[in-house]
Protein backbone atom coordinates (compact mmCIF):
# COMPACT_ATOMS: atom_id res chain seq x y z
CA UNK A 1 0.00 0.00 0.00
CA UNK A 2 1.03 3.60 -0.66
CA UNK A 3 0.60 5.65 2.50
CA UNK A 4 -0.83 8.71 0.74
CA UNK A 5 -3.59 6.61 -0.85
CA UNK A 6 -4.92 5.36 2.50
CA UNK A 7 -8.05 7.36 3.36
CA UNK A 8 -9.31 7.05 6.94
CA UNK A 9 -13.12 7.24 6.94
CA UNK A 10 -14.39 6.58 10.48
CA UNK A 11 -12.88 5.34 13.72
CA UNK A 12 -13.91 4.50 17.28
CA UNK A 13 -11.85 3.40 20.27
CA UNK A 14 -12.80 1.24 23.26
CA UNK A 15 -10.86 0.68 26.49
CA UNK A 16 -10.18 -3.00 27.19
CA UNK A 17 -8.37 -2.84 30.54
CA UNK A 18 -8.88 -6.16 32.31
CA UNK A 19 -7.84 -4.65 35.66
CA UNK A 20 -11.03 -2.54 35.60
CA UNK A 21 -13.29 -5.60 35.43
CA UNK A 22 -15.36 -4.46 32.46
CA UNK A 23 -14.77 -2.84 29.07
CA UNK A 24 -15.26 0.91 28.77
CA UNK A 25 -17.10 1.22 25.46
CA UNK A 26 -17.45 4.45 23.55
CA UNK A 27 -20.82 5.55 22.16
CA UNK A 28 -19.33 8.03 19.68
CA UNK A 29 -16.84 7.90 16.82
CA UNK A 30 -13.55 9.76 17.07
CA UNK A 31 -13.12 13.31 15.87
CA UNK A 32 -10.49 12.67 13.21
CA UNK A 33 -8.12 15.60 13.61
CA UNK A 34 -5.14 15.78 11.23
CA UNK A 35 -2.81 14.39 13.91
CA UNK A 36 -5.13 11.50 14.76
CA UNK A 37 -5.68 10.81 11.07
CA UNK A 38 -1.93 10.58 10.55
CA UNK A 39 -1.55 8.35 13.63
CA UNK A 40 -4.09 5.81 12.35
CA UNK A 41 -2.85 5.96 8.76
CA UNK A 42 0.75 5.41 9.88
CA UNK A 43 -0.16 2.27 11.82
CA UNK A 44 -2.17 0.84 8.93
CA UNK A 45 0.64 1.60 6.48
CA UNK A 46 3.27 -0.06 8.68
CA UNK A 47 1.12 -3.17 8.91
CA UNK A 48 0.21 -3.35 5.22
CA UNK A 49 3.71 -2.61 3.90
CA UNK A 50 5.42 -5.20 6.11
CA UNK A 51 5.73 -8.96 5.71
CA UNK A 52 4.32 -10.11 9.06
CA UNK A 53 0.63 -10.18 8.09
CA UNK A 54 -0.86 -13.64 7.69
CA UNK A 55 -3.72 -14.27 5.28
CA UNK A 56 -6.70 -15.97 6.91
CA UNK A 57 -9.91 -17.74 6.08
CA UNK A 58 -12.86 -17.60 8.48
CA UNK A 59 -14.47 -20.74 9.85
CA UNK A 60 -17.72 -19.25 8.64
CA UNK A 61 -20.12 -21.46 10.58
CA UNK A 62 -18.32 -20.92 13.90
CA UNK A 63 -16.93 -17.39 13.75
CA UNK A 64 -18.83 -14.77 15.73
CA UNK A 65 -16.84 -11.97 14.10
CA UNK A 66 -17.70 -13.29 10.62
CA UNK A 67 -21.41 -13.40 11.48
CA UNK A 68 -21.25 -9.70 12.38
CA UNK A 69 -19.17 -8.77 9.35
CA UNK A 70 -21.74 -10.19 6.94
CA UNK A 71 -24.20 -7.46 7.94
CA UNK A 72 -21.66 -4.69 8.49
CA UNK A 73 -22.18 -1.17 7.24
CA UNK A 74 -20.43 2.03 8.27
CA UNK A 75 -23.72 3.32 9.66
CA UNK A 76 -23.59 0.59 12.33
CA UNK A 77 -19.88 0.99 13.11
CA UNK A 78 -20.58 1.96 16.73
CA UNK A 79 -22.74 -1.06 17.76
CA UNK A 80 -20.62 -3.38 15.61
CA UNK A 81 -17.41 -2.24 17.28
CA UNK A 82 -19.00 -2.54 20.73
CA UNK A 83 -20.04 -6.12 20.05
CA UNK A 84 -16.64 -7.29 18.83
CA UNK A 85 -14.90 -5.38 21.64
CA UNK A 86 -17.07 -7.20 24.18
CA UNK A 87 -16.20 -10.47 22.45
CA UNK A 88 -12.47 -9.73 22.64
CA UNK A 89 -12.71 -8.54 26.25
CA UNK A 90 -14.31 -11.80 27.35
CA UNK A 91 -11.36 -13.71 25.90
CA UNK A 92 -8.87 -11.33 27.52
CA UNK A 93 -10.51 -11.42 30.95
CA UNK A 94 -10.39 -15.23 31.01
CA UNK A 95 -6.67 -15.33 30.13
CA UNK A 96 -4.52 -13.12 32.33
CA UNK A 97 -1.43 -13.23 30.08
CA UNK A 98 -3.16 -11.29 27.30
CA UNK A 99 -2.21 -7.62 27.76
CA UNK A 100 -4.76 -4.87 28.31
CA UNK A 101 -5.19 -2.40 25.47
CA UNK A 102 -7.26 0.22 23.77
CA UNK A 103 -9.06 -1.33 20.80
CA UNK A 104 -9.35 0.94 17.79
CA UNK A 105 -11.81 -0.02 15.06
CA UNK A 106 -11.56 1.98 11.85
CA UNK A 107 -12.81 1.92 8.29
CA UNK A 108 -10.47 3.08 5.55
CA UNK A 109 -10.38 3.24 1.80
CA UNK A 110 -7.56 2.22 -0.50
CA UNK A 111 -7.85 2.39 -4.29
CA UNK A 112 -11.67 2.48 -4.08
CA UNK A 113 -11.74 -0.64 -1.86
CA UNK A 114 -13.27 -0.45 1.61
CA UNK A 115 -11.31 -2.01 4.48
CA UNK A 116 -11.91 -2.52 8.16
CA UNK A 117 -9.05 -2.49 10.66
CA UNK A 118 -8.89 -3.70 14.26
CA UNK A 119 -5.85 -2.15 15.96
CA UNK A 120 -5.09 -3.52 19.43
CA UNK A 121 -3.02 -0.79 21.05
CA UNK A 122 -1.34 -2.66 23.88
CA UNK A 123 -0.45 -0.46 26.83
CA UNK A 124 3.14 0.51 27.52
CA UNK A 125 4.66 1.80 30.73
CA UNK A 126 6.25 5.24 30.61
CA UNK A 127 7.17 8.04 32.97
CA UNK A 128 5.34 11.38 32.82
CA UNK A 129 5.58 14.59 34.82
CA UNK A 130 2.85 15.62 37.25
CA UNK A 131 2.32 19.17 38.49
CA UNK A 132 0.59 19.88 41.78
CA UNK A 133 0.60 22.10 44.84
CA UNK A 134 1.75 21.38 48.39
CA UNK A 135 1.51 23.88 51.26
CA UNK A 136 1.27 26.75 48.81
CA UNK A 137 4.28 25.64 46.77
CA UNK A 138 4.28 24.32 43.23
CA UNK A 139 5.34 20.69 43.23
CA UNK A 140 6.56 18.89 40.11
CA UNK A 141 6.93 15.13 40.22
CA UNK A 142 7.63 12.17 37.92
CA UNK A 143 5.26 9.20 37.99
CA UNK A 144 4.99 5.90 36.17
CA UNK A 145 2.00 5.77 33.81
CA UNK A 146 0.90 2.25 32.85
CA UNK A 147 -1.56 2.96 30.03
CA UNK A 148 0.50 4.78 27.40
CA UNK A 149 -0.45 3.96 23.81
CA UNK A 150 2.18 2.93 21.24
CA UNK A 151 3.49 5.80 19.13
CA UNK A 152 2.75 6.12 15.43
CA UNK A 153 6.35 5.19 14.65
CA UNK A 154 6.12 1.82 16.43
CA UNK A 155 4.85 -1.37 14.84
CA UNK A 156 1.82 -3.04 16.37
CA UNK A 157 2.13 -6.68 17.38
CA UNK A 158 -1.63 -7.37 17.23
CA UNK A 159 -3.96 -6.15 14.50
CA UNK A 160 -6.41 -7.26 11.81
CA UNK A 161 -7.03 -5.83 8.33
CA UNK A 162 -10.15 -6.97 6.45
CA UNK A 163 -10.98 -6.32 2.80
CA UNK A 164 -14.74 -5.86 2.94
CA UNK A 165 -15.53 -6.90 -0.64
CA UNK A 166 -14.22 -10.40 0.06
CA UNK A 167 -14.32 -10.52 3.89
CA UNK A 168 -10.73 -11.73 3.71
CA UNK A 169 -8.81 -10.97 6.91
CA UNK A 170 -5.09 -10.56 7.41
CA UNK A 171 -3.71 -10.75 10.91
CA UNK A 172 -0.54 -9.97 12.79
CA UNK A 173 -0.52 -11.58 16.20
CA UNK A 174 1.46 -12.77 19.16
CA UNK A 175 1.10 -15.98 21.13
CA UNK A 176 0.02 -15.89 24.76
CA UNK A 177 -0.54 -18.70 27.23
CA UNK A 178 -4.09 -20.07 27.12
CA UNK A 179 -4.80 -22.98 29.48
CA UNK A 180 -1.08 -23.68 29.72
CA UNK A 181 -0.47 -23.63 25.95
CA UNK A 182 1.03 -20.78 23.90
CA UNK A 183 -1.80 -19.88 21.52
CA UNK A 184 -2.47 -17.43 18.69
CA UNK A 185 -5.66 -16.32 20.43
CA UNK A 186 -6.39 -13.49 18.01
CA UNK A 187 -6.89 -15.81 15.03
CA UNK A 188 -7.99 -18.96 16.85
CA UNK A 189 -10.32 -17.60 19.54
CA UNK A 190 -11.27 -14.08 18.49
CA UNK A 191 -11.53 -14.28 14.69
CA UNK A 192 -11.91 -18.08 14.60
CA UNK A 193 -10.08 -18.43 11.32
CA UNK A 194 -7.40 -20.55 9.68
CA UNK A 195 -4.14 -18.72 9.00
CA UNK A 196 -1.40 -19.13 6.43
CA UNK A 197 2.25 -18.36 6.99
CA UNK A 198 3.36 -14.78 6.51
CA UNK A 199 5.85 -13.90 3.76
CA UNK A 200 8.49 -13.27 6.41
CA UNK A 201 7.92 -16.67 8.01
CA UNK A 202 8.06 -18.44 4.63
CA UNK A 203 11.34 -16.76 3.70
CA UNK A 204 12.84 -17.66 7.07
CA UNK A 205 11.81 -21.30 6.58
CA UNK A 206 13.37 -21.42 3.10
CA UNK A 207 16.68 -19.83 4.14
CA UNK A 208 16.87 -22.02 7.26
CA UNK A 209 16.22 -25.16 5.18
CA UNK A 210 18.99 -24.16 2.75
CA UNK A 211 21.40 -23.64 5.66
CA UNK A 212 20.54 -27.02 7.19
CA UNK A 213 20.84 -28.91 3.89
CA UNK A 214 24.14 -27.23 3.05
CA UNK A 215 25.48 -27.95 6.52
CA UNK A 216 24.57 -31.62 6.16
CA UNK A 217 25.75 -32.26 2.60
CA UNK A 218 28.30 -29.50 1.97
CA UNK A 219 29.76 -28.87 5.41
CA UNK A 220 33.27 -28.15 4.11
CA UNK A 221 32.21 -26.68 0.76
CA UNK A 222 32.46 -22.97 1.39
CA UNK A 223 31.60 -22.05 -2.22
CA UNK A 224 28.30 -23.97 -2.11
CA UNK A 225 27.14 -22.04 0.94
CA UNK A 226 27.94 -18.73 -0.74
CA UNK A 227 26.43 -19.79 -4.06
CA UNK A 228 23.11 -20.79 -2.49
CA UNK A 229 22.68 -17.47 -0.73
CA UNK A 230 23.67 -15.63 -3.91
CA UNK A 231 21.03 -17.50 -5.94
CA UNK A 232 18.28 -16.58 -3.46
CA UNK A 233 19.38 -12.94 -3.33
CA UNK A 234 19.61 -12.65 -7.12
CA UNK A 235 16.19 -14.25 -7.60
CA UNK A 236 14.58 -11.73 -5.26
CA UNK A 237 16.45 -8.81 -6.81
CA UNK A 238 15.58 -9.74 -10.40
CA UNK A 239 12.09 -11.23 -10.06
CA UNK A 240 10.79 -9.57 -6.90
CA UNK A 241 9.55 -12.98 -5.77
CA UNK A 242 11.01 -16.33 -4.79
CA UNK A 243 9.59 -19.32 -6.65
CA UNK A 244 10.57 -22.18 -4.37
CA UNK A 245 10.58 -24.83 -7.10
CA UNK A 246 12.81 -22.60 -9.24
CA UNK A 247 15.43 -21.91 -6.57
CA UNK A 248 15.37 -25.58 -5.56
CA UNK A 249 16.32 -26.48 -9.13
CA UNK A 250 18.96 -23.73 -9.37
CA UNK A 251 20.66 -24.68 -6.10
CA UNK A 252 20.31 -28.47 -6.06
CA UNK A 253 19.23 -29.42 -9.60
CA UNK A 254 22.40 -31.43 -10.27
CA UNK A 255 21.95 -33.44 -7.05
CA UNK A 256 18.47 -35.11 -7.09
CA UNK A 257 18.92 -36.72 -3.67
CA UNK A 258 19.83 -33.42 -2.01
CA UNK A 259 17.07 -31.59 -3.88
CA UNK A 260 14.54 -34.12 -2.59
CA UNK A 261 15.81 -33.68 0.97
CA UNK A 262 15.35 -29.90 0.63
CA UNK A 263 11.83 -30.33 -0.78
CA UNK A 264 10.88 -32.67 2.06
CA UNK A 265 11.81 -30.02 4.62
CA UNK A 266 9.50 -27.52 2.95
CA UNK A 267 6.69 -30.04 2.50
CA UNK A 268 6.33 -30.07 6.29
CA UNK A 269 5.08 -26.48 6.01
CA UNK A 270 3.22 -27.08 2.74
CA UNK A 271 5.14 -24.32 0.95
CA UNK A 272 7.29 -26.43 -1.42
CA UNK A 273 5.32 -25.23 -4.46
CA UNK A 274 4.63 -21.68 -3.36
CA UNK A 275 6.07 -18.29 -4.22
CA UNK A 276 7.36 -15.96 -1.52
CA UNK A 277 6.93 -12.26 -2.29
CA UNK A 278 8.37 -10.04 0.45
CA UNK A 279 7.60 -6.33 0.10
CA UNK A 280 9.66 -4.86 2.93
CA UNK A 281 13.38 -4.16 2.51
CA UNK A 282 13.83 -5.11 6.17
CA UNK A 283 12.76 -8.69 5.39
CA UNK A 284 15.42 -9.30 2.73
CA UNK A 285 18.18 -7.16 4.23
CA UNK A 286 19.92 -10.13 5.83
CA UNK A 287 20.25 -11.71 2.37
CA UNK A 288 22.10 -8.72 0.97
CA UNK A 289 25.29 -9.46 2.88
CA UNK A 290 27.35 -12.52 3.72
CA UNK A 291 28.90 -12.59 7.17
CA UNK A 292 31.97 -14.81 7.41
CA UNK A 293 33.99 -15.79 10.47
CA UNK A 294 37.34 -17.54 10.17
CA UNK A 295 38.68 -20.13 12.59
CA UNK A 296 41.06 -17.47 13.89
CA UNK A 297 38.16 -15.17 14.77
CA UNK A 298 38.43 -12.71 11.87
CA UNK A 299 35.02 -11.44 10.75
CA UNK A 300 34.30 -10.41 7.15
CA UNK A 301 31.13 -8.72 5.87
CA UNK A 302 30.70 -9.00 2.08
CA UNK A 303 27.81 -7.44 0.11
CA UNK A 304 26.35 -10.20 -2.06
CA UNK A 305 26.54 -7.97 -5.13
CA UNK A 306 30.34 -7.98 -4.71
CA UNK A 307 30.60 -11.71 -4.00
CA UNK A 308 31.00 -12.65 -7.67
CA UNK A 309 32.91 -9.54 -8.72
CA UNK A 310 36.50 -10.75 -9.31
CA UNK A 311 37.71 -7.15 -9.41
CA UNK A 312 36.78 -6.62 -5.77
CA UNK A 313 37.01 -9.94 -3.93
CA UNK A 314 38.52 -13.33 -4.63
CA UNK A 315 38.48 -16.59 -2.68
CA UNK A 316 41.61 -18.65 -3.24
CA UNK A 317 41.91 -22.30 -2.25
CA UNK A 318 45.53 -22.98 -1.32
CA UNK A 319 47.42 -26.22 -1.91
CA UNK A 320 47.23 -27.13 1.77
CA UNK A 321 43.41 -26.81 1.71
CA UNK A 322 43.24 -23.47 3.51
CA UNK A 323 41.36 -20.54 2.02
CA UNK A 324 42.67 -17.04 1.39
CA UNK A 325 40.40 -14.06 0.85
CA UNK A 326 41.84 -11.38 -1.43
CA UNK A 327 40.17 -7.96 -1.33
CA UNK A 328 41.19 -5.88 -4.36
CA UNK A 329 41.27 -2.32 -5.66
CA UNK A 330 40.76 -0.58 -2.33
CA UNK A 331 41.11 3.19 -2.59
CA UNK A 332 39.97 4.09 0.91
CA UNK A 333 39.41 2.32 4.25
CA UNK A 334 37.41 3.63 7.20
CA UNK A 335 37.27 2.26 10.73
CA UNK A 336 34.27 1.95 13.04
C-alpha positions as CSV (number, residue, x, y, z in Angstrom):
1,X,0.0,0.0,0.0
2,X,1.0,3.6,-0.7
3,X,0.6,5.7,2.5
4,X,-0.8,8.7,0.7
5,X,-3.6,6.6,-0.8
6,X,-4.9,5.4,2.5
7,X,-8.0,7.4,3.4
8,X,-9.3,7.1,6.9
9,X,-13.1,7.2,6.9
10,X,-14.4,6.6,10.5
11,X,-12.9,5.3,13.7
12,X,-13.9,4.5,17.3
13,X,-11.9,3.4,20.3
14,X,-12.8,1.2,23.3
15,X,-10.9,0.7,26.5
16,X,-10.2,-3.0,27.2
17,X,-8.4,-2.8,30.5
18,X,-8.9,-6.2,32.3
19,X,-7.8,-4.6,35.7
20,X,-11.0,-2.5,35.6
21,X,-13.3,-5.6,35.4
22,X,-15.4,-4.5,32.5
23,X,-14.8,-2.8,29.1
24,X,-15.3,0.9,28.8
25,X,-17.1,1.2,25.5
26,X,-17.5,4.5,23.5
27,X,-20.8,5.6,22.2
28,X,-19.3,8.0,19.7
29,X,-16.8,7.9,16.8
30,X,-13.6,9.8,17.1
31,X,-13.1,13.3,15.9
32,X,-10.5,12.7,13.2
33,X,-8.1,15.6,13.6
34,X,-5.1,15.8,11.2
35,X,-2.8,14.4,13.9
36,X,-5.1,11.5,14.8
37,X,-5.7,10.8,11.1
38,X,-1.9,10.6,10.5
39,X,-1.6,8.4,13.6
40,X,-4.1,5.8,12.4
41,X,-2.8,6.0,8.8
42,X,0.8,5.4,9.9
43,X,-0.2,2.3,11.8
44,X,-2.2,0.8,8.9
45,X,0.6,1.6,6.5
46,X,3.3,-0.1,8.7
47,X,1.1,-3.2,8.9
48,X,0.2,-3.4,5.2
49,X,3.7,-2.6,3.9
50,X,5.4,-5.2,6.1
51,X,5.7,-9.0,5.7
52,X,4.3,-10.1,9.1
53,X,0.6,-10.2,8.1
54,X,-0.9,-13.6,7.7
55,X,-3.7,-14.3,5.3
56,X,-6.7,-16.0,6.9
57,X,-9.9,-17.7,6.1
58,X,-12.9,-17.6,8.5
59,X,-14.5,-20.7,9.8
60,X,-17.7,-19.2,8.6
61,X,-20.1,-21.5,10.6
62,X,-18.3,-20.9,13.9
63,X,-16.9,-17.4,13.8
64,X,-18.8,-14.8,15.7
65,X,-16.8,-12.0,14.1
66,X,-17.7,-13.3,10.6
67,X,-21.4,-13.4,11.5
68,X,-21.2,-9.7,12.4
69,X,-19.2,-8.8,9.3
70,X,-21.7,-10.2,6.9
71,X,-24.2,-7.5,7.9
72,X,-21.7,-4.7,8.5
73,X,-22.2,-1.2,7.2
74,X,-20.4,2.0,8.3
75,X,-23.7,3.3,9.7
76,X,-23.6,0.6,12.3
77,X,-19.9,1.0,13.1
78,X,-20.6,2.0,16.7
79,X,-22.7,-1.1,17.8
80,X,-20.6,-3.4,15.6
81,X,-17.4,-2.2,17.3
82,X,-19.0,-2.5,20.7
83,X,-20.0,-6.1,20.0
84,X,-16.6,-7.3,18.8
85,X,-14.9,-5.4,21.6
86,X,-17.1,-7.2,24.2
87,X,-16.2,-10.5,22.5
88,X,-12.5,-9.7,22.6
89,X,-12.7,-8.5,26.2
90,X,-14.3,-11.8,27.4
91,X,-11.4,-13.7,25.9
92,X,-8.9,-11.3,27.5
93,X,-10.5,-11.4,30.9
94,X,-10.4,-15.2,31.0
95,X,-6.7,-15.3,30.1
96,X,-4.5,-13.1,32.3
97,X,-1.4,-13.2,30.1
98,X,-3.2,-11.3,27.3
99,X,-2.2,-7.6,27.8
100,X,-4.8,-4.9,28.3
101,X,-5.2,-2.4,25.5
102,X,-7.3,0.2,23.8
103,X,-9.1,-1.3,20.8
104,X,-9.4,0.9,17.8
105,X,-11.8,0.0,15.1
106,X,-11.6,2.0,11.9
107,X,-12.8,1.9,8.3
108,X,-10.5,3.1,5.6
109,X,-10.4,3.2,1.8
110,X,-7.6,2.2,-0.5
111,X,-7.9,2.4,-4.3
112,X,-11.7,2.5,-4.1
113,X,-11.7,-0.6,-1.9
114,X,-13.3,-0.5,1.6
115,X,-11.3,-2.0,4.5
116,X,-11.9,-2.5,8.2
117,X,-9.1,-2.5,10.7
118,X,-8.9,-3.7,14.3
119,X,-5.9,-2.2,16.0
120,X,-5.1,-3.5,19.4
121,X,-3.0,-0.8,21.0
122,X,-1.3,-2.7,23.9
123,X,-0.4,-0.5,26.8
124,X,3.1,0.5,27.5
125,X,4.7,1.8,30.7
126,X,6.2,5.2,30.6
127,X,7.2,8.0,33.0
128,X,5.3,11.4,32.8
129,X,5.6,14.6,34.8
130,X,2.9,15.6,37.2
131,X,2.3,19.2,38.5
132,X,0.6,19.9,41.8
133,X,0.6,22.1,44.8
134,X,1.8,21.4,48.4
135,X,1.5,23.9,51.3
136,X,1.3,26.8,48.8
137,X,4.3,25.6,46.8
138,X,4.3,24.3,43.2
139,X,5.3,20.7,43.2
140,X,6.6,18.9,40.1
141,X,6.9,15.1,40.2
142,X,7.6,12.2,37.9
143,X,5.3,9.2,38.0
144,X,5.0,5.9,36.2
145,X,2.0,5.8,33.8
146,X,0.9,2.3,32.8
147,X,-1.6,3.0,30.0
148,X,0.5,4.8,27.4
149,X,-0.5,4.0,23.8
150,X,2.2,2.9,21.2
151,X,3.5,5.8,19.1
152,X,2.8,6.1,15.4
153,X,6.4,5.2,14.6
154,X,6.1,1.8,16.4
155,X,4.9,-1.4,14.8
156,X,1.8,-3.0,16.4
157,X,2.1,-6.7,17.4
158,X,-1.6,-7.4,17.2
159,X,-4.0,-6.1,14.5
160,X,-6.4,-7.3,11.8
161,X,-7.0,-5.8,8.3
162,X,-10.1,-7.0,6.5
163,X,-11.0,-6.3,2.8
164,X,-14.7,-5.9,2.9
165,X,-15.5,-6.9,-0.6
166,X,-14.2,-10.4,0.1
167,X,-14.3,-10.5,3.9
168,X,-10.7,-11.7,3.7
169,X,-8.8,-11.0,6.9
170,X,-5.1,-10.6,7.4
171,X,-3.7,-10.7,10.9
172,X,-0.5,-10.0,12.8
173,X,-0.5,-11.6,16.2
174,X,1.5,-12.8,19.2
175,X,1.1,-16.0,21.1
176,X,0.0,-15.9,24.8
177,X,-0.5,-18.7,27.2
178,X,-4.1,-20.1,27.1
179,X,-4.8,-23.0,29.5
180,X,-1.1,-23.7,29.7
181,X,-0.5,-23.6,26.0
182,X,1.0,-20.8,23.9
183,X,-1.8,-19.9,21.5
184,X,-2.5,-17.4,18.7
185,X,-5.7,-16.3,20.4
186,X,-6.4,-13.5,18.0
187,X,-6.9,-15.8,15.0
188,X,-8.0,-19.0,16.8
189,X,-10.3,-17.6,19.5
190,X,-11.3,-14.1,18.5
191,X,-11.5,-14.3,14.7
192,X,-11.9,-18.1,14.6
193,X,-10.1,-18.4,11.3
194,X,-7.4,-20.5,9.7
195,X,-4.1,-18.7,9.0
196,X,-1.4,-19.1,6.4
197,X,2.3,-18.4,7.0
198,X,3.4,-14.8,6.5
199,X,5.9,-13.9,3.8
200,X,8.5,-13.3,6.4
201,X,7.9,-16.7,8.0
202,X,8.1,-18.4,4.6
203,X,11.3,-16.8,3.7
204,X,12.8,-17.7,7.1
205,X,11.8,-21.3,6.6
206,X,13.4,-21.4,3.1
207,X,16.7,-19.8,4.1
208,X,16.9,-22.0,7.3
209,X,16.2,-25.2,5.2
210,X,19.0,-24.2,2.8
211,X,21.4,-23.6,5.7
212,X,20.5,-27.0,7.2
213,X,20.8,-28.9,3.9
214,X,24.1,-27.2,3.0
215,X,25.5,-27.9,6.5
216,X,24.6,-31.6,6.2
217,X,25.8,-32.3,2.6
218,X,28.3,-29.5,2.0
219,X,29.8,-28.9,5.4
220,X,33.3,-28.1,4.1
221,X,32.2,-26.7,0.8
222,X,32.5,-23.0,1.4
223,X,31.6,-22.1,-2.2
224,X,28.3,-24.0,-2.1
225,X,27.1,-22.0,0.9
226,X,27.9,-18.7,-0.7
227,X,26.4,-19.8,-4.1
228,X,23.1,-20.8,-2.5
229,X,22.7,-17.5,-0.7
230,X,23.7,-15.6,-3.9
231,X,21.0,-17.5,-5.9
232,X,18.3,-16.6,-3.5
233,X,19.4,-12.9,-3.3
234,X,19.6,-12.7,-7.1
235,X,16.2,-14.2,-7.6
236,X,14.6,-11.7,-5.3
237,X,16.5,-8.8,-6.8
238,X,15.6,-9.7,-10.4
239,X,12.1,-11.2,-10.1
240,X,10.8,-9.6,-6.9
241,X,9.6,-13.0,-5.8
242,X,11.0,-16.3,-4.8
243,X,9.6,-19.3,-6.7
244,X,10.6,-22.2,-4.4
245,X,10.6,-24.8,-7.1
246,X,12.8,-22.6,-9.2
247,X,15.4,-21.9,-6.6
248,X,15.4,-25.6,-5.6
249,X,16.3,-26.5,-9.1
250,X,19.0,-23.7,-9.4
251,X,20.7,-24.7,-6.1
252,X,20.3,-28.5,-6.1
253,X,19.2,-29.4,-9.6
254,X,22.4,-31.4,-10.3
255,X,22.0,-33.4,-7.0
256,X,18.5,-35.1,-7.1
257,X,18.9,-36.7,-3.7
258,X,19.8,-33.4,-2.0
259,X,17.1,-31.6,-3.9
260,X,14.5,-34.1,-2.6
261,X,15.8,-33.7,1.0
262,X,15.4,-29.9,0.6
263,X,11.8,-30.3,-0.8
264,X,10.9,-32.7,2.1
265,X,11.8,-30.0,4.6
266,X,9.5,-27.5,2.9
267,X,6.7,-30.0,2.5
268,X,6.3,-30.1,6.3
269,X,5.1,-26.5,6.0
270,X,3.2,-27.1,2.7
271,X,5.1,-24.3,0.9
272,X,7.3,-26.4,-1.4
273,X,5.3,-25.2,-4.5
274,X,4.6,-21.7,-3.4
275,X,6.1,-18.3,-4.2
276,X,7.4,-16.0,-1.5
277,X,6.9,-12.3,-2.3
278,X,8.4,-10.0,0.4
279,X,7.6,-6.3,0.1
280,X,9.7,-4.9,2.9
281,X,13.4,-4.2,2.5
282,X,13.8,-5.1,6.2
283,X,12.8,-8.7,5.4
284,X,15.4,-9.3,2.7
285,X,18.2,-7.2,4.2
286,X,19.9,-10.1,5.8
287,X,20.2,-11.7,2.4
288,X,22.1,-8.7,1.0
289,X,25.3,-9.5,2.9
290,X,27.3,-12.5,3.7
291,X,28.9,-12.6,7.2
292,X,32.0,-14.8,7.4
293,X,34.0,-15.8,10.5
294,X,37.3,-17.5,10.2
295,X,38.7,-20.1,12.6
296,X,41.1,-17.5,13.9
297,X,38.2,-15.2,14.8
298,X,38.4,-12.7,11.9
299,X,35.0,-11.4,10.8
300,X,34.3,-10.4,7.2
301,X,31.1,-8.7,5.9
302,X,30.7,-9.0,2.1
303,X,27.8,-7.4,0.1
304,X,26.3,-10.2,-2.1
305,X,26.5,-8.0,-5.1
306,X,30.3,-8.0,-4.7
307,X,30.6,-11.7,-4.0
308,X,31.0,-12.7,-7.7
309,X,32.9,-9.5,-8.7
310,X,36.5,-10.7,-9.3
311,X,37.7,-7.1,-9.4
312,X,36.8,-6.6,-5.8
313,X,37.0,-9.9,-3.9
314,X,38.5,-13.3,-4.6
315,X,38.5,-16.6,-2.7
316,X,41.6,-18.6,-3.2
317,X,41.9,-22.3,-2.3
318,X,45.5,-23.0,-1.3
319,X,47.4,-26.2,-1.9
320,X,47.2,-27.1,1.8
321,X,43.4,-26.8,1.7
322,X,43.2,-23.5,3.5
323,X,41.4,-20.5,2.0
324,X,42.7,-17.0,1.4
325,X,40.4,-14.1,0.9
326,X,41.8,-11.4,-1.4
327,X,40.2,-8.0,-1.3
328,X,41.2,-5.9,-4.4
329,X,41.3,-2.3,-5.7
330,X,40.8,-0.6,-2.3
331,X,41.1,3.2,-2.6
332,X,40.0,4.1,0.9
333,X,39.4,2.3,4.2
334,X,37.4,3.6,7.2
335,X,37.3,2.3,10.7
336,X,34.3,2.0,13.0
